[in-house]
Amino acid sequence: MVSARGVGARRLPSPRPVSAPAGRPALLAPRAAVILLLGSLAASCASDTEAESRARAVESFRASVLAAQDGDLDRAEALARDALEHAPTFVDPHFALARIEELRGDPDAARAHYLRALEVDPTQVRAGIALATTYFPEQRWDEAETWLSRAVEADPGAADAYFNLGFVAEARNDPDRAAGLLRLAAVLDQYDPHAPALIAGIRLAQGRLEDARAAADEALRREPGFPAATAVRAEIDRRGAPPPR
């Protein structure tokens, strides 16, 4: 049996390689170790000293990401804090610190860092989304939905927010609302396979095999071989459902 939860809740925008330029993040399920988006640091500096501080902050932040990926969380934390000392308005080290605390199993400390990111830059929609997802393991759906709804209010085009709202609705056994929210996420991001794959799992659980097949096929067009969609198609074939007319 294929579970509607097979895709998993999306957590955060995708990390970029350390050398990547700033830009729009790709979408992500919960597999990222640390956020890596350098665009939140101010683009202009009033003096050479500020430019040097910014460069030091970016260098420390990049090193922090690599240390976290290597599992050295203490060094990663020290480097992220060093980045903040040199550029206090650099938001991304707060994301790194939050993720480090999540890896340490301290969601309250992680939430404090995400809240600090929002204090530094209230327009950081991704901080609200990330904060919401810290409530998922505890199944604190009310808190999660509150922060995700705020993210949608701040940015109606935030596909990640709709995706996670869909996951919350599915977790609350409201599959039709979940599918509607996930469809919005799929429309807003027409490349990511996670939303249609989760819709496929939901429709499969409802026994709506044609709808499940259509959603799974959509996910596979976006990413051939995507595991969750492939599993749904295999289950449909196992049940012997006829192909669409």
C-alpha positions as CSV (number, residue, x, y, z in Angstrom):
1,M,0.0,0.0,0.0
2,V,1.3,3.4,-0.9
3,S,0.8,6.1,1.7
4,A,-0.3,9.6,0.9
5,R,2.5,10.7,3.2
6,G,5.1,9.0,1.0
7,V,6.4,12.3,-0.4
8,G,7.0,13.8,3.1
9,A,6.5,17.3,4.2
10,R,8.6,19.9,2.4
11,R,10.8,21.8,4.8
12,L,12.7,24.6,3.3
13,P,13.9,26.2,0.1
14,S,16.7,24.2,-1.4
15,P,20.3,24.7,-0.5
16,R,22.5,25.9,-3.3
17,P,26.2,24.9,-3.9
18,V,28.6,27.1,-2.0
19,S,29.7,28.8,-5.2
20,A,26.2,29.5,-6.5
21,P,25.1,33.1,-7.0
22,A,22.1,34.5,-5.2
23,G,18.7,34.0,-6.8
24,R,15.4,32.2,-6.5
25,P,15.7,29.0,-4.5
26,A,14.4,25.7,-5.9
27,L,11.8,23.9,-3.8
28,L,12.7,21.2,-1.4
29,A,11.5,18.3,0.7
30,P,13.2,17.9,4.2
31,R,16.5,16.6,3.0
32,A,18.6,19.8,3.2
33,A,21.2,20.1,5.9
34,V,21.5,23.9,5.9
35,I,20.0,26.8,3.9
36,L,22.4,28.4,1.6
37,L,21.1,31.7,0.1
38,L,23.5,34.6,0.0
39,G,21.1,37.1,-1.5
40,S,19.8,38.4,1.9
41,L,23.1,40.2,2.6
42,A,23.0,43.9,1.6
43,A,24.4,44.3,-1.9
44,S,26.0,47.7,-1.4
45,C,28.6,48.8,1.2
46,A,29.4,52.4,2.1
47,S,33.0,51.8,2.7
48,D,35.9,49.4,2.2
49,T,35.6,48.3,5.8
50,E,32.0,47.3,5.3
51,A,32.9,45.4,2.2
52,E,35.7,43.6,4.0
53,S,33.2,42.7,6.8
54,R,30.7,41.4,4.3
55,A,33.3,39.3,2.6
56,R,34.4,37.9,6.0
57,A,30.8,37.1,6.9
58,V,30.2,35.3,3.6
59,E,33.4,33.3,4.0
60,S,32.4,32.3,7.5
61,F,28.9,31.4,6.5
62,R,30.1,29.2,3.6
63,A,32.5,27.5,5.9
64,S,29.7,27.0,8.4
65,V,27.6,25.2,5.8
66,L,30.5,22.9,4.9
67,A,31.2,22.1,8.5
68,A,27.5,21.3,9.1
69,Q,27.5,19.0,6.1
70,D,30.5,17.2,7.5
71,G,28.7,16.8,10.8
72,D,30.9,19.1,12.9
73,L,28.0,21.1,14.4
74,D,30.1,22.9,17.0
75,R,32.4,24.3,14.4
76,A,29.4,25.1,12.2
77,E,27.8,27.1,15.0
78,A,31.0,29.0,15.7
79,L,31.4,30.0,12.1
80,A,27.8,31.1,11.7
81,R,28.1,33.3,14.8
82,D,31.3,34.7,13.4
83,A,29.4,35.6,10.2
84,L,26.8,37.5,12.3
85,E,29.5,39.4,14.2
86,H,30.8,40.7,10.9
87,A,27.4,41.3,9.3
88,P,24.6,41.5,11.9
89,T,22.0,42.0,9.2
90,F,23.0,38.9,7.3
91,V,19.9,36.7,7.7
92,D,21.2,33.4,6.5
93,P,23.5,32.5,9.4
94,H,20.3,32.5,11.5
95,F,18.9,29.9,9.2
96,A,22.2,27.9,9.6
97,L,22.0,28.2,13.4
98,A,18.4,27.1,13.4
99,R,19.1,24.1,11.3
100,I,22.0,23.2,13.6
101,E,19.7,23.2,16.6
102,E,17.2,21.1,14.8
103,L,19.9,18.6,14.1
104,R,20.8,18.7,17.8
105,G,17.2,17.9,18.6
106,D,16.3,21.3,20.2
107,P,13.3,22.7,18.3
108,D,12.8,25.5,20.7
109,A,16.3,26.9,20.1
110,A,15.7,26.4,16.3
111,R,12.5,28.5,16.5
112,A,14.3,31.2,18.4
113,H,16.8,31.6,15.5
114,Y,14.0,31.6,12.9
115,L,12.2,34.3,14.9
116,R,15.5,36.3,15.1
117,A,15.7,36.1,11.3
118,L,12.2,37.5,11.1
119,E,13.2,40.3,13.5
120,V,16.2,41.2,11.3
121,D,14.1,41.1,8.1
122,P,10.3,40.8,8.5
123,T,9.9,40.2,4.8
124,Q,11.7,36.8,5.1
125,V,8.8,34.6,4.1
126,R,11.1,31.6,4.0
127,A,11.8,32.1,7.7
128,G,8.1,31.8,8.5
129,I,7.8,28.7,6.5
130,A,10.9,27.2,8.1
131,L,9.6,28.1,11.5
132,A,6.2,26.4,10.7
133,T,7.9,23.2,9.8
134,T,9.6,22.9,13.2
135,Y,6.2,22.1,14.6
136,F,5.7,19.1,12.2
137,P,7.5,16.4,14.2
138,E,5.4,17.3,17.3
139,Q,2.2,17.4,15.2
140,R,1.5,20.9,16.4
141,W,-0.6,21.6,13.4
142,D,-2.3,24.8,14.8
143,E,1.1,26.6,15.3
144,A,2.3,25.4,11.9
145,E,-0.8,26.6,10.1
146,T,-0.6,30.0,11.8
147,W,2.9,30.6,10.5
148,L,2.2,29.2,7.0
149,S,-0.9,31.3,6.7
150,R,1.2,34.4,7.6
151,A,3.7,33.4,4.9
152,V,0.9,33.2,2.3
153,E,-0.4,36.6,3.4
154,A,3.0,38.1,3.0
155,D,3.7,36.4,-0.4
156,P,0.7,34.8,-2.2
157,G,3.1,33.3,-4.6
158,A,5.0,31.2,-2.0
159,A,4.6,27.7,-3.4
160,D,6.4,26.2,-0.4
161,A,3.8,27.7,2.0
162,Y,0.9,26.2,0.1
163,F,2.7,22.8,-0.1
164,N,3.2,22.7,3.6
165,L,-0.4,23.9,4.2
166,G,-1.5,21.0,2.1
167,F,0.6,18.6,4.1
168,V,-1.0,20.0,7.3
169,A,-4.5,19.5,5.9
170,E,-3.6,15.9,4.9
171,A,-2.2,15.2,8.4
172,R,-5.6,16.4,9.8
173,N,-7.4,14.0,7.6
174,D,-8.9,16.6,5.2
175,P,-7.7,15.1,1.9
176,D,-9.8,17.3,-0.4
177,R,-8.6,20.5,1.2
178,A,-5.0,19.1,1.1
179,A,-5.3,18.3,-2.6
180,G,-6.6,21.8,-3.3
181,L,-3.7,23.5,-1.5
182,L,-1.2,21.2,-3.2
183,R,-2.7,22.0,-6.6
184,L,-2.0,25.7,-5.9
185,A,1.6,24.8,-5.0
186,A,1.9,22.8,-8.3
187,V,0.6,25.7,-10.3
188,L,2.9,28.2,-8.7
189,D,5.9,25.9,-9.2
190,Q,5.5,24.0,-12.5
191,Y,8.8,22.2,-12.2
192,D,8.8,20.6,-8.8
193,P,7.3,17.1,-8.6
194,H,6.5,16.9,-4.9
195,A,3.0,18.5,-5.0
196,P,1.5,16.4,-7.8
197,A,3.1,13.3,-6.3
198,L,1.5,14.0,-2.9
199,I,-1.8,14.6,-4.6
200,A,-1.4,11.3,-6.3
201,G,-0.9,9.6,-3.0
202,I,-3.9,11.3,-1.5
203,R,-6.1,10.3,-4.4
204,L,-4.8,6.7,-4.3
205,A,-5.7,6.5,-0.6
206,Q,-9.3,7.6,-1.6
207,G,-9.5,5.0,-4.3
208,R,-9.7,7.7,-7.0
209,L,-7.4,5.8,-9.3
210,E,-7.8,7.9,-12.4
211,D,-7.1,11.1,-10.5
212,A,-4.1,9.4,-8.8
213,R,-2.8,8.3,-12.2
214,A,-3.1,11.8,-13.7
215,A,-1.3,13.4,-10.7
216,A,1.4,10.7,-10.7
217,D,2.0,11.2,-14.4
218,E,2.3,14.9,-13.9
219,A,5.0,14.4,-11.3
220,L,6.8,12.0,-13.6
221,R,6.7,14.5,-16.4
222,R,8.4,17.0,-14.1
223,E,11.0,14.5,-12.8
224,P,11.2,11.2,-14.6
225,G,11.6,8.3,-12.1
226,F,10.4,10.4,-9.1
227,P,10.1,7.7,-6.4
228,A,6.8,8.6,-4.8
229,A,5.0,9.0,-8.2
230,T,6.6,5.8,-9.5
231,A,5.3,4.0,-6.4
232,V,1.8,5.3,-7.0
233,R,1.8,4.2,-10.6
234,A,3.0,0.7,-9.5
235,E,0.2,0.4,-7.0
236,I,-2.3,1.4,-9.7
237,D,-1.0,-1.2,-12.0
238,R,-1.0,-3.8,-9.2
239,R,-4.7,-3.1,-8.7
240,G,-5.3,-3.6,-12.4
241,A,-6.9,-0.2,-13.0
242,P,-7.6,0.4,-16.6
243,P,-5.6,3.1,-18.4
244,P,-7.3,6.5,-19.1
245,R,-9.4,6.6,-22.2
